[in-house]
Amino acid sequence: MKYIGIQKQIRRNNRKTLLLLFLFPMILIVLSVIILGSLELSFLFLCLSAVWFVIAYFFHNKMIEGATASYTMPRKENTRVYNLLENMCISQGMQMPQLNIIDDDSLNAFASGINQKTFTITLSKGIIEKLNDEELEGVIAHELSHIINRDVRLLIISIVFVGIFSFISEMALRGRFFAGRRDNDGKSNLPVILLVILASVVAFLIARLLHFAISRKREYLADAGAAEITKKPYALASALRKISEDPYIESVTRRDVAQLFMHNPQFRERNIFGSLFSTHPPIEKRIALLEQFV
């Protein structure tokens, strides 16, 4: 098999991801027309969706901080973490992102933001206290790779679109079903109801699968990026092993926010369907890939 460098893989993945993200609004337009039944109502809904998208896009950091109970990490109390991050940013020739902390003894981390002003790396108190310097460096490098590869921006966009799909699907189920089983002419609305339900479910599943595909691919690339930055893949592998034992952050209750974390802090995937809809690749596979370079 021909070797493909990590930078070429990142560029190829970005092109494919942009194409996938183009499908989100296309599916949304078709779905809104089917469910609302008229171009006028569909246009109104799309305008409202656009307003919500803009709000979520520009104020997502505040929303995420509220959803995770995170806050700016005090520098005086965490000089070790700041020093690790600063050294890596200097080596990469990039501006240092903001550092946030979650007061939780479990081990997890995530990156967020859409530009230099909002880029943020958030670490749990547990991951800071329970990892040694090399392991913590690997974790920070993983999140830094998400920022360098522009993953955080694309993932936030996909999360917003999936949220819109969730809303329109719920509206379809409630609005069409409870509108009555017969129209004004006495004819049954059941075929229309079933068509709308089917269309909304199929579109929602497609949207989630596209989002999950984006998430999984980018986790592998962030792992590879971290190994390239630190030159210590074994350290990140060791960190992932410790994180897998206790990643569950109690303050995280929203499924969309949970998808940003290094390891999903909410759910254990135990079957084939859980694997299909998982936002992250199996952590055992990630560890095995990293250990190949040890």
CYANA upper distance limits for C-alpha pairs under 8 A (distance plus 0.5 A):
  4 ILE  CA      8 LYS  CA      6.99
  4 ILE  CA      9 GLN  CA      7.03
  5 GLY  CA      9 GLN  CA      6.73
  6 ILE  CA     10 ILE  CA      6.62
  6 ILE  CA    221 LEU  CA      8.09
  6 ILE  CA    224 ALA  CA      8.03
  6 ILE  CA    225 GLY  CA      8.20
  7 GLN  CA     11 ARG  CA      6.79
  8 LYS  CA     12 ARG  CA      6.58
  9 GLN  CA     13 ASN  CA      6.44
 10 ILE  CA     14 ASN  CA      6.57
 10 ILE  CA    149 ASN  CA      7.45
 10 ILE  CA    221 LEU  CA      7.72
 11 ARG  CA     15 ARG  CA      6.88
 12 ARG  CA     16 LYS  CA      6.89
 13 ASN  CA     17 THR  CA      6.46
 13 ASN  CA    217 LYS  CA      8.46
 14 ASN  CA     18 LEU  CA      6.63
 15 ARG  CA     19 LEU  CA      6.92
 16 LYS  CA     20 LEU  CA      6.78
 17 THR  CA     21 LEU  CA      6.61
 17 THR  CA    154 LEU  CA      8.49
 17 THR  CA    214 ILE  CA      7.03
 18 LEU  CA     22 PHE  CA      6.72
 19 LEU  CA     23 LEU  CA      7.32
 20 LEU  CA     24 PHE  CA      7.66
 20 LEU  CA    210 LEU  CA      7.22
 21 LEU  CA     25 PRO  CA      8.24
 21 LEU  CA    158 SER  CA      7.42
 22 PHE  CA     26 MET  CA      7.40
 23 LEU  CA     27 ILE  CA      6.59
 24 PHE  CA     28 LEU  CA      6.68
 24 PHE  CA    158 SER  CA      8.38
 24 PHE  CA    161 PHE  CA      7.17
 24 PHE  CA    207 ALA  CA      7.14
 25 PRO  CA     29 ILE  CA      6.59
 25 PRO  CA    161 PHE  CA      8.36
 26 MET  CA     30 VAL  CA      6.94
 27 ILE  CA     31 LEU  CA      6.47
 27 ILE  CA    203 ALA  CA      7.06
 28 LEU  CA     32 SER  CA      6.50
 28 LEU  CA    165 PHE  CA      7.60
 29 ILE  CA     33 VAL  CA      6.87
 29 ILE  CA     42 SER  CA      8.03
 29 ILE  CA     46 LEU  CA      7.87
 30 VAL  CA     34 ILE  CA      6.85
 31 LEU  CA     35 ILE  CA      6.64
 31 LEU  CA    199 ALA  CA      7.42
 31 LEU  CA    200 SER  CA      7.06
 31 LEU  CA    203 ALA  CA      7.60
 32 SER  CA     36 LEU  CA      6.26
 32 SER  CA     37 GLY  CA      8.39
 32 SER  CA     42 SER  CA      5.87
 32 SER  CA     45 PHE  CA      7.94
 32 SER  CA     46 LEU  CA      8.28
 32 SER  CA    168 ILE  CA      7.93
 33 VAL  CA     37 GLY  CA      6.01
 33 VAL  CA     38 SER  CA      6.52
 33 VAL  CA     39 LEU  CA      6.70
 33 VAL  CA     41 LEU  CA      8.49
 33 VAL  CA     42 SER  CA      5.87
 34 ILE  CA     38 SER  CA      8.45
 34 ILE  CA    196 VAL  CA      7.14
 34 ILE  CA    199 ALA  CA      8.22
 35 ILE  CA    172 ALA  CA      6.54
 35 ILE  CA    176 ARG  CA      8.50
 35 ILE  CA    196 VAL  CA      6.25
 35 ILE  CA    200 SER  CA      8.30
 36 LEU  CA     41 LEU  CA      6.69
 36 LEU  CA     42 SER  CA      6.56
 37 GLY  CA     41 LEU  CA      8.12
 37 GLY  CA     42 SER  CA      8.16
 38 SER  CA     42 SER  CA      6.61
 39 LEU  CA     43 PHE  CA      6.47
 40 GLU  CA     44 LEU  CA      6.84
 41 LEU  CA     45 PHE  CA      6.64
 42 SER  CA     46 LEU  CA      6.63
 43 PHE  CA     47 CYS  CA      6.70
 44 LEU  CA     48 LEU  CA      6.85
 45 PHE  CA     49 SER  CA      6.57
 46 LEU  CA     50 ALA  CA      6.57
 47 CYS  CA     51 VAL  CA      6.86
 48 LEU  CA     52 TRP  CA      6.77
 49 SER  CA     53 PHE  CA      6.52
 49 SER  CA    164 ILE  CA      7.50
 50 ALA  CA     54 VAL  CA      6.74
 51 VAL  CA     55 ILE  CA      6.83
 52 TRP  CA     56 ALA  CA      6.56
 53 PHE  CA     57 TYR  CA      6.37
 53 PHE  CA    160 VAL  CA      7.00
 53 PHE  CA    161 PHE  CA      8.28
 54 VAL  CA     58 PHE  CA      6.70
 55 ILE  CA     59 PHE  CA      6.38
 55 ILE  CA     60 HIS  CA      8.25
 56 ALA  CA     60 HIS  CA      5.61
 56 ALA  CA    160 VAL  CA      7.48
 57 TYR  CA    156 ILE  CA      7.92
 57 TYR  CA    157 ILE  CA      7.70
 57 TYR  CA    160 VAL  CA      8.33
 59 PHE  CA     63 MET  CA      7.03
 60 HIS  CA     64 ILE  CA      6.46
 60 HIS  CA    113 GLY  CA      8.26
 61 ASN  CA     65 GLU  CA      6.57
 61 ASN  CA    112 SER  CA      7.63
 61 ASN  CA    113 GLY  CA      7.00
 61 ASN  CA    118 THR  CA      7.60
 62 LYS  CA     66 GLY  CA      6.68
 63 MET  CA     67 ALA  CA      6.62
 64 ILE  CA     68 THR  CA      6.56
 64 ILE  CA    257 VAL  CA      7.31
 65 GLU  CA     69 ALA  CA      6.13
 65 GLU  CA     70 SER  CA      5.48
 65 GLU  CA     71 TYR  CA      7.16
 66 GLY  CA     70 SER  CA      7.44
 67 ALA  CA    251 SER  CA      7.81
 67 ALA  CA    252 VAL  CA      6.84
 67 ALA  CA    253 THR  CA      8.00
 67 ALA  CA    254 ARG  CA      7.64
 67 ALA  CA    257 VAL  CA      7.79
 68 THR  CA    102 ILE  CA      7.66
 68 THR  CA    251 SER  CA      6.09
 68 THR  CA    252 VAL  CA      5.76
 68 THR  CA    257 VAL  CA      8.42
 69 ALA  CA    102 ILE  CA      6.79
 69 ALA  CA    103 ASP  CA      8.38
 69 ALA  CA    251 SER  CA      6.92
 70 SER  CA    100 ASN  CA      6.66
 70 SER  CA    101 ILE  CA      5.89
 70 SER  CA    102 ILE  CA      5.12
 70 SER  CA    103 ASP  CA      7.95
 70 SER  CA    122 THR  CA      7.96
 71 TYR  CA    100 ASN  CA      5.66
 71 TYR  CA    101 ILE  CA      6.15
 71 TYR  CA    102 ILE  CA      7.40
 72 THR  CA     98 GLN  CA      7.93
 72 THR  CA     99 LEU  CA      6.48
 72 THR  CA    100 ASN  CA      4.78
 72 THR  CA    101 ILE  CA      6.79
 73 MET  CA     78 ASN  CA      7.75
 73 MET  CA     99 LEU  CA      6.10
 73 MET  CA    100 ASN  CA      5.21
 73 MET  CA    101 ILE  CA      5.79
 74 PRO  CA     78 ASN  CA      6.87
 75 ARG  CA     79 THR  CA      6.11
 75 ARG  CA     82 TYR  CA      7.36
 78 ASN  CA     82 TYR  CA      6.98
 79 THR  CA     83 ASN  CA      6.44
 80 ARG  CA     84 LEU  CA      6.86
 81 VAL  CA     85 LEU  CA      6.80
 81 VAL  CA    128 ILE  CA      8.19
 82 TYR  CA     86 GLU  CA      6.45
 82 TYR  CA     99 LEU  CA      8.42
 83 ASN  CA     87 ASN  CA      6.61
 84 LEU  CA     88 MET  CA      7.00
 84 LEU  CA    137 GLU  CA      6.73
 85 LEU  CA     89 CYS  CA      6.68
 85 LEU  CA     96 MET  CA      7.88
 85 LEU  CA    137 GLU  CA      8.10
 85 LEU  CA    140 ILE  CA      7.30
 85 LEU  CA    141 ALA  CA      8.44
 86 GLU  CA     90 ILE  CA      6.62
 86 GLU  CA     96 MET  CA      6.96
 87 ASN  CA     91 SER  CA      6.78
 88 MET  CA     92 GLN  CA      6.75
 88 MET  CA    141 ALA  CA      7.87
 88 MET  CA    229 ILE  CA      7.94
 89 CYS  CA     93 GLY  CA      6.42
 89 CYS  CA     94 MET  CA      5.73
 89 CYS  CA     95 GLN  CA      6.91
 89 CYS  CA     96 MET  CA      6.37
 90 ILE  CA     94 MET  CA      6.89
 90 ILE  CA     95 GLN  CA      8.43
 95 GLN  CA    116 GLN  CA      7.80
 97 PRO  CA    116 GLN  CA      7.61
 97 PRO  CA    117 LYS  CA      8.43
 97 PRO  CA    118 THR  CA      8.10
 97 PRO  CA    119 PHE  CA      5.65
 97 PRO  CA    120 THR  CA      5.62
 97 PRO  CA    121 ILE  CA      7.16
 98 GLN  CA    118 THR  CA      8.04
 98 GLN  CA    119 PHE  CA      6.86
 98 GLN  CA    120 THR  CA      5.06
 98 GLN  CA    121 ILE  CA      6.74
 99 LEU  CA    120 THR  CA      6.32
 99 LEU  CA    121 ILE  CA      5.63
 99 LEU  CA    122 THR  CA      6.36
 99 LEU  CA    123 LEU  CA      8.26
100 ASN  CA    120 THR  CA      7.47
100 ASN  CA    121 ILE  CA      6.65
100 ASN  CA    122 THR  CA      4.92
100 ASN  CA    123 LEU  CA      6.82
101 ILE  CA    122 THR  CA      5.89
101 ILE  CA    123 LEU  CA      5.47
101 ILE  CA    124 SER  CA      5.97
101 ILE  CA    125 LYS  CA      6.98
102 ILE  CA    122 THR  CA      7.73
102 ILE  CA    123 LEU  CA      6.77
102 ILE  CA    124 SER  CA      5.04
102 ILE  CA    125 LYS  CA      6.46
103 ASP  CA    124 SER  CA      6.68
103 ASP  CA    125 LYS  CA      5.86
103 ASP  CA    126 GLY  CA      8.44
104 ASP  CA    124 SER  CA      6.23
104 ASP  CA    125 LYS  CA      5.98
104 ASP  CA    126 GLY  CA      6.53
104 ASP  CA    249 ILE  CA      7.00
104 ASP  CA    250 GLU  CA      8.04
105 ASP  CA    124 SER  CA      7.45
105 ASP  CA    125 LYS  CA      6.17
105 ASP  CA    126 GLY  CA      4.40
105 ASP  CA    127 ILE  CA      7.94
106 SER  CA    124 SER  CA      7.32
106 SER  CA    125 LYS  CA      7.95
106 SER  CA    126 GLY  CA      5.42
106 SER  CA    127 ILE  CA      7.27
106 SER  CA    243 ILE  CA      8.44
106 SER  CA    246 ASP  CA      5.94
106 SER  CA    247 PRO  CA      5.98
106 SER  CA    248 TYR  CA      6.58
106 SER  CA    249 ILE  CA      6.61
107 LEU  CA    124 SER  CA      6.51
107 LEU  CA    125 LYS  CA      8.05
107 LEU  CA    126 GLY  CA      5.53
107 LEU  CA    127 ILE  CA      4.80
107 LEU  CA    130 LYS  CA      8.39
107 LEU  CA    242 LYS  CA      8.19
107 LEU  CA    243 ILE  CA      5.67
107 LEU  CA    246 ASP  CA      6.42
107 LEU  CA    247 PRO  CA      5.44
107 LEU  CA    248 TYR  CA      7.99
107 LEU  CA    249 ILE  CA      8.38
108 ASN  CA    123 LEU  CA      6.81
108 ASN  CA    124 SER  CA      6.16
108 ASN  CA    126 GLY  CA      8.24
108 ASN  CA    127 ILE  CA      6.58
108 ASN  CA    243 ILE  CA      6.92
108 ASN  CA    247 PRO  CA      5.93
108 ASN  CA    248 TYR  CA      8.27
108 ASN  CA    249 ILE  CA      8.07
108 ASN  CA    261 PHE  CA      7.21
108 ASN  CA    262 MET  CA      6.71
108 ASN  CA    263 HIS  CA      7.12
108 ASN  CA    265 PRO  CA      7.83
109 ALA  CA    121 ILE  CA      7.91
109 ALA  CA    122 THR  CA      6.00
109 ALA  CA    123 LEU  CA      4.98
109 ALA  CA    124 SER  CA      6.69
109 ALA  CA    127 ILE  CA      8.23
109 ALA  CA    139 VAL  CA      8.14
109 ALA  CA    143 GLU  CA      8.22
109 ALA  CA    261 PHE  CA      6.02
109 ALA  CA    262 MET  CA      5.94
109 ALA  CA    263 HIS  CA      8.30
110 PHE  CA    121 ILE  CA      6.45
110 PHE  CA    122 THR  CA      5.89
110 PHE  CA    123 LEU  CA      7.34
110 PHE  CA    143 GLU  CA      6.71
110 PHE  CA    260 LEU  CA      6.27
110 PHE  CA    261 PHE  CA      4.87
110 PHE  CA    262 MET  CA      6.03
111 ALA  CA    119 PHE  CA      7.82
111 ALA  CA    120 THR  CA      6.10
111 ALA  CA    121 ILE  CA      4.97
111 ALA  CA    122 THR  CA      6.67
111 ALA  CA    143 GLU  CA      5.91
111 ALA  CA    144 LEU  CA      7.93
111 ALA  CA    146 HIS  CA      7.38
111 ALA  CA    147 ILE  CA      7.57
111 ALA  CA    152 VAL  CA      7.11
111 ALA  CA    260 LEU  CA      7.54
111 ALA  CA    261 PHE  CA      7.98
112 SER  CA    118 THR  CA      8.06
112 SER  CA    119 PHE  CA      6.20
112 SER  CA    120 THR  CA      5.75
112 SER  CA    121 ILE  CA      7.09
112 SER  CA    147 ILE  CA      8.21
112 SER  CA    152 VAL  CA      5.80
112 SER  CA    153 ARG  CA      8.04
112 SER  CA    260 LEU  CA      8.13
113 GLY  CA    117 LYS  CA      8.48
113 GLY  CA    118 THR  CA      5.18
113 GLY  CA    119 PHE  CA      4.60
113 GLY  CA    120 THR  CA      6.51
113 GLY  CA    152 VAL  CA      6.63
113 GLY  CA    153 ARG  CA      6.90
114 ILE  CA    118 THR  CA      6.61
114 ILE  CA    119 PHE  CA      6.80
114 ILE  CA    152 VAL  CA      7.23
114 ILE  CA    153 ARG  CA      5.37
115 ASN  CA    119 PHE  CA      6.34
119 PHE  CA    147 ILE  CA      7.72
121 ILE  CA    140 ILE  CA      8.16
121 ILE  CA    143 GLU  CA      7.11
121 ILE  CA    144 LEU  CA      8.08
123 LEU  CA    127 ILE  CA      7.16
123 LEU  CA    128 ILE  CA      7.59
124 SER  CA    128 ILE  CA      7.17
125 LYS  CA    129 GLU  CA      6.80
126 GLY  CA    130 LYS  CA      6.35
127 ILE  CA    131 LEU  CA      6.40
127 ILE  CA    136 LEU  CA      7.96
127 ILE  CA    243 ILE  CA      8.19
128 ILE  CA    136 LEU  CA      7.39
131 LEU  CA    135 GLU  CA      6.13
131 LEU  CA    136 LEU  CA      6.13
131 LEU  CA    239 ALA  CA      7.34
132 ASN  CA    136 LEU  CA      6.58
133 ASP  CA    137 GLU  CA      6.43
134 GLU  CA    138 GLY  CA      6.78
134 GLU  CA    232 LYS  CA      8.29
134 GLU  CA    235 ALA  CA      6.16
134 GLU  CA    236 LEU  CA      8.38
135 GLU  CA    139 VAL  CA      6.93
135 GLU  CA    235 ALA  CA      5.23
135 GLU  CA    236 LEU  CA      6.05
135 GLU  CA    238 SER  CA      7.14
135 GLU  CA    239 ALA  CA      5.58
136 LEU  CA    140 ILE  CA      6.68
136 LEU  CA    236 LEU  CA      8.43
136 LEU  CA    239 ALA  CA      7.69
137 GLU  CA    141 ALA  CA      6.50
137 GLU  CA    230 THR  CA      7.87
137 GLU  CA    236 LEU  CA      8.49
138 GLY  CA    142 HIS  CA      6.64
138 GLY  CA    226 ALA  CA      6.46
138 GLY  CA    227 ALA  CA      7.76
138 GLY  CA    230 THR  CA      7.16
138 GLY  CA    232 LYS  CA      7.97
138 GLY  CA    233 PRO  CA      8.13
138 GLY  CA    235 ALA  CA      6.59
138 GLY  CA    236 LEU  CA      5.16
138 GLY  CA    239 ALA  CA      7.92
139 VAL  CA    143 GLU  CA      6.99
139 VAL  CA    226 ALA  CA      8.12
139 VAL  CA    236 LEU  CA      6.81
139 VAL  CA    239 ALA  CA      7.57
140 ILE  CA    144 LEU  CA      6.53
141 ALA  CA    145 SER  CA      6.51
141 ALA  CA    225 GLY  CA      7.94
141 ALA  CA    226 ALA  CA      5.12
141 ALA  CA    227 ALA  CA      8.43
141 ALA  CA    229 ILE  CA      7.17
141 ALA  CA    230 THR  CA      7.65
142 HIS  CA    146 HIS  CA      7.13
142 HIS  CA    222 ALA  CA      5.67
142 HIS  CA    223 ASP  CA      6.13
142 HIS  CA    225 GLY  CA      7.14
142 HIS  CA    226 ALA  CA      5.12
143 GLU  CA    147 ILE  CA      7.21
143 GLU  CA    222 ALA  CA      7.64
143 GLU  CA    262 MET  CA      8.35
144 LEU  CA    148 ILE  CA      6.74
144 LEU  CA    226 ALA  CA      8.28
145 SER  CA    149 ASN  CA      6.39
145 SER  CA    222 ALA  CA      5.64
145 SER  CA    223 ASP  CA      8.45
145 SER  CA    225 GLY  CA      6.07
145 SER  CA    226 ALA  CA      6.81
146 HIS  CA    150 ARG  CA      6.61
146 HIS  CA    151 ASP  CA      5.46
146 HIS  CA    152 VAL  CA      6.61
146 HIS  CA    218 ARG  CA      8.12
146 HIS  CA    222 ALA  CA      6.25
147 ILE  CA    151 ASP  CA      6.60
147 ILE  CA    152 VAL  CA      6.56
149 ASN  CA    222 ALA  CA      8.48
150 ARG  CA    154 LEU  CA      7.24
151 ASP  CA    155 LEU  CA      6.45
151 ASP  CA    218 ARG  CA      7.37
152 VAL  CA    156 ILE  CA      6.59
153 ARG  CA    157 ILE  CA      6.87
154 LEU  CA    158 SER  CA      6.78
155 LEU  CA    159 ILE  CA      6.58
155 LEU  CA    211 HIS  CA      8.12
155 LEU  CA    214 ILE  CA      8.01
155 LEU  CA    215 SER  CA      7.56
155 LEU  CA    260 LEU  CA      8.32
156 ILE  CA    160 VAL  CA      6.72
157 ILE  CA    161 PHE  CA      6.89
158 SER  CA    162 VAL  CA      6.66
158 SER  CA    211 HIS  CA      6.44
159 ILE  CA    163 GLY  CA      6.69
159 ILE  CA    211 HIS  CA      7.88
159 ILE  CA    256 ASP  CA      6.82
160 VAL  CA    164 ILE  CA      6.91
161 PHE  CA    165 PHE  CA      6.79
161 PHE  CA    207 ALA  CA      8.45
162 VAL  CA    166 SER  CA      6.70
162 VAL  CA    204 PHE  CA      7.92
162 VAL  CA    207 ALA  CA      6.69
162 VAL  CA    208 ARG  CA      6.96
162 VAL  CA    211 HIS  CA      8.25
163 GLY  CA    167 PHE  CA      6.88
163 GLY  CA    256 ASP  CA      8.43
164 ILE  CA    168 ILE  CA      6.76
165 PHE  CA    169 SER  CA      6.45
165 PHE  CA    203 ALA  CA      8.28
165 PHE  CA    204 PHE  CA      6.28
165 PHE  CA    207 ALA  CA      8.07
166 SER  CA    170 GLU  CA      6.68
166 SER  CA    204 PHE  CA      7.37
167 PHE  CA    171 MET  CA      6.63
168 ILE  CA    172 ALA  CA      6.62
168 ILE  CA    200 SER  CA      8.15
169 SER  CA    173 LEU  CA      6.83
169 SER  CA    197 ILE  CA      8.19
169 SER  CA    200 SER  CA      5.64
169 SER  CA    201 VAL  CA      7.37
169 SER  CA    204 PHE  CA      7.65
170 GLU  CA    174 ARG  CA      6.65
171 MET  CA    175 GLY  CA      5.98
171 MET  CA    176 ARG  CA      8.33
172 ALA  CA    176 ARG  CA      6.05
172 ALA  CA    177 PHE  CA      8.08
172 ALA  CA    196 VAL  CA      7.19
172 ALA  CA    197 ILE  CA      7.12
172 ALA  CA    200 SER  CA      7.62
173 LEU  CA    177 PHE  CA      6.25
173 LEU  CA    196 VAL  CA      8.46
173 LEU  CA    197 ILE  CA      6.69
174 ARG  CA    178 PHE  CA      6.31
175 GLY  CA    179 ALA  CA      6.36
176 ARG  CA    180 GLY  CA      7.92
176 ARG  CA    193 ILE  CA      6.45
176 ARG  CA    196 VAL  CA      8.25
177 PHE  CA    181 ARG  CA      7.78
177 PHE  CA    193 ILE  CA      6.74
180 GLY  CA    189 ASN  CA      7.88
181 ARG  CA    188 SER  CA      6.15
181 ARG  CA    189 ASN  CA      5.35
181 ARG  CA    190 LEU  CA      6.28
182 ARG  CA    186 GLY  CA      5.95
182 ARG  CA    187 LYS  CA      5.75
182 ARG  CA    188 SER  CA      4.81
182 ARG  CA    189 ASN  CA      5.36
182 ARG  CA    190 LEU  CA      8.08
183 ASP  CA    187 LYS  CA      6.11
183 ASP  CA    188 SER  CA      7.00
183 ASP  CA    189 ASN  CA      6.67
189 ASN  CA    193 ILE  CA      6.63
190 LEU  CA    194 LEU  CA      6.60
191 PRO  CA    195 LEU  CA      6.62
192 VAL  CA    196 VAL  CA      6.65
193 ILE  CA    197 ILE  CA      6.64
194 LEU  CA    198 LEU  CA      6.50
195 LEU  CA    199 ALA  CA      6.53
196 VAL  CA    200 SER  CA      6.55
197 ILE  CA    201 VAL  CA      6.59
198 LEU  CA    202 VAL  CA      6.56
199 ALA  CA    203 ALA  CA      6.54
200 SER  CA    204 PHE  CA      6.46
201 VAL  CA    205 LEU  CA      6.59
202 VAL  CA    206 ILE  CA      6.67
203 ALA  CA    207 ALA  CA      6.65
204 PHE  CA    208 ARG  CA      6.74
205 LEU  CA    209 LEU  CA      6.58
206 ILE  CA    210 LEU  CA      6.64
207 ALA  CA    211 HIS  CA      6.72
208 ARG  CA    212 PHE  CA      6.55
208 ARG  CA    277 PHE  CA      8.05
209 LEU  CA    213 ALA  CA      6.55
209 LEU  CA    277 PHE  CA      7.23
210 LEU  CA    214 ILE  CA      6.83
211 HIS  CA    215 SER  CA      6.78
211 HIS  CA    279 THR  CA      8.30
212 PHE  CA    216 ARG  CA      6.58
212 PHE  CA    277 PHE  CA      7.06
212 PHE  CA    278 SER  CA      7.03
212 PHE  CA    279 THR  CA      5.30
212 PHE  CA    280 HIS  CA      7.92
213 ALA  CA    217 LYS  CA      6.75
213 ALA  CA    279 THR  CA      8.15
214 ILE  CA    218 ARG  CA      6.80
215 SER  CA    219 GLU  CA      6.84
215 SER  CA    279 THR  CA      6.15
215 SER  CA    280 HIS  CA      6.76
216 ARG  CA    220 TYR  CA      7.30
216 ARG  CA    279 THR  CA      6.51
216 ARG  CA    280 HIS  CA      5.29
216 ARG  CA    281 PRO  CA      5.79
217 LYS  CA    221 LEU  CA      7.08
218 ARG  CA    222 ALA  CA      6.52
219 GLU  CA    223 ASP  CA      6.70
219 GLU  CA    262 MET  CA      8.47
219 GLU  CA    280 HIS  CA      7.29
219 GLU  CA    281 PRO  CA      7.83
220 TYR  CA    224 ALA  CA      6.82
220 TYR  CA    281 PRO  CA      8.33
220 TYR  CA    286 ARG  CA      7.40
221 LEU  CA    225 GLY  CA      6.49
222 ALA  CA    226 ALA  CA      6.56
223 ASP  CA    227 ALA  CA      6.84
223 ASP  CA    236 LEU  CA      8.25
223 ASP  CA    286 ARG  CA      8.10
223 ASP  CA    290 LEU  CA      8.17
224 ALA  CA    228 GLU  CA      6.73
224 ALA  CA    290 LEU  CA      8.22
225 GLY  CA    229 ILE  CA      6.69
226 ALA  CA    230 THR  CA      6.60
226 ALA  CA    231 LYS  CA      8.42
226 ALA  CA    233 PRO  CA      8.01
226 ALA  CA    236 LEU  CA      8.19
227 ALA  CA    231 LYS  CA      5.70
227 ALA  CA    232 LYS  CA      6.10
227 ALA  CA    233 PRO  CA      5.10
227 ALA  CA    236 LEU  CA      7.90
227 ALA  CA    290 LEU  CA      8.29
228 GLU  CA    232 LYS  CA      8.32
228 GLU  CA    233 PRO  CA      8.46
232 LYS  CA    236 LEU  CA      7.66
232 LYS  CA    294 VAL  CA      8.42
233 PRO  CA    237 ALA  CA      6.77
233 PRO  CA    290 LEU  CA      5.94
233 PRO  CA    291 GLU  CA      7.32
233 PRO  CA    293 PHE  CA      7.18
233 PRO  CA    294 VAL  CA      7.05
234 TYR  CA    238 SER  CA      6.65
234 TYR  CA    290 LEU  CA      7.03
234 TYR  CA    291 GLU  CA      6.45
234 TYR  CA    293 PHE  CA      8.28
234 TYR  CA    294 VAL  CA      6.33
235 ALA  CA    239 ALA  CA      6.71
236 LEU  CA    240 LEU  CA      6.58
236 LEU  CA    290 LEU  CA      8.11
237 ALA  CA    241 ARG  CA      6.80
237 ALA  CA    286 ARG  CA      8.12
237 ALA  CA    287 ILE  CA      5.35
237 ALA  CA    288 ALA  CA      8.35
237 ALA  CA    290 LEU  CA      6.44
237 ALA  CA    291 GLU  CA      7.16
238 SER  CA    242 LYS  CA      6.98
238 SER  CA    287 ILE  CA      8.32
239 ALA  CA    243 ILE  CA      6.60
240 LEU  CA    244 SER  CA      6.54
240 LEU  CA    283 ILE  CA      7.61
240 LEU  CA    287 ILE  CA      7.31
241 ARG  CA    245 GLU  CA      7.38
241 ARG  CA    283 ILE  CA      8.39
241 ARG  CA    287 ILE  CA      7.79
242 LYS  CA    246 ASP  CA      7.78
243 ILE  CA    247 PRO  CA      5.97
243 ILE  CA    263 HIS  CA      7.99
244 SER  CA    263 HIS  CA      7.80
244 SER  CA    283 ILE  CA      7.72
247 PRO  CA    263 HIS  CA      6.99
247 PRO  CA    264 ASN  CA      7.61
247 PRO  CA    265 PRO  CA      5.62
248 TYR  CA    264 ASN  CA      8.11
248 TYR  CA    265 PRO  CA      4.64
248 TYR  CA    266 GLN  CA      6.18
249 ILE  CA    265 PRO  CA      5.92
249 ILE  CA    266 GLN  CA      7.65
252 VAL  CA    257 VAL  CA      7.86
252 VAL  CA    258 ALA  CA      7.04
252 VAL  CA    265 PRO  CA      7.73
252 VAL  CA    266 GLN  CA      7.77
253 THR  CA    258 ALA  CA      8.12
253 THR  CA    266 GLN  CA      7.92
254 ARG  CA    258 ALA  CA      6.79
255 ARG  CA    259 GLN  CA      7.11
255 ARG  CA    266 GLN  CA      8.12
256 ASP  CA    260 LEU  CA      8.08
257 VAL  CA    261 PHE  CA      8.23
258 ALA  CA    264 ASN  CA      6.20
258 ALA  CA    265 PRO  CA      6.49
258 ALA  CA    266 GLN  CA      7.16
259 GLN  CA    264 ASN  CA      6.53
259 GLN  CA    279 THR  CA      6.51
259 GLN  CA    280 HIS  CA      8.42
260 LEU  CA    264 ASN  CA      8.22
261 PHE  CA    265 PRO  CA      7.44
263 HIS  CA    280 HIS  CA      7.50
263 HIS  CA    283 ILE  CA      8.33
264 ASN  CA    279 THR  CA      8.04
264 ASN  CA    280 HIS  CA      7.75
269 GLU  CA    274 GLY  CA      5.12
269 GLU  CA    275 SER  CA      6.54
269 GLU  CA    278 SER  CA      7.60
270 ARG  CA    274 GLY  CA      6.58
270 ARG  CA    275 SER  CA      7.98
271 ASN  CA    275 SER  CA      6.81
272 ILE  CA    276 LEU  CA      6.67
273 PHE  CA    277 PHE  CA      6.74
274 GLY  CA    278 SER  CA      6.29
275 SER  CA    282 PRO  CA      8.43
281 PRO  CA    285 LYS  CA      7.71
281 PRO  CA    286 ARG  CA      7.72
282 PRO  CA    286 ARG  CA      7.17
283 ILE  CA    287 ILE  CA      6.70
284 GLU  CA    288 ALA  CA      6.65
285 LYS  CA    289 LEU  CA      6.65
286 ARG  CA    290 LEU  CA      6.85
287 ILE  CA    291 GLU  CA      6.63
288 ALA  CA    292 GLN  CA      6.93
289 LEU  CA    293 PHE  CA      8.01
290 LEU  CA    294 VAL  CA      7.72
